[in-house]
């Protein structure tokens, strides 16, 4: 089931305190970027992030879920209404994420 544009817009609004948040549509879902690094995405109207050490420590009770068949598990962000948590989460995760791949 593809994710709805309404849910994407809601998540982007919740992340609006963090500058440099962008997204890219991909096969009915959305990849979320922070300062050009992939932090996670929206899959089946769920906001999932990469399971970095900081993300796991900030959300110790978060469940690991598959974004789609064959993918690596990601952390489900359940408290999407908490803007302060989301802002801190992005900032904490940023340093742990790999640099974006250079385009050829």
Secondary structure, 3 states (H helix, E strand, C coil): CCCCHHHHHHHHHHCCCCCCEEEEEECCEEEEEECCEEEEEEECCEEEECCCHHHHHHCCCCCEEECCCCCCEEEECCCCCCHHHHHHHHHHHHCCCCCCCCCC
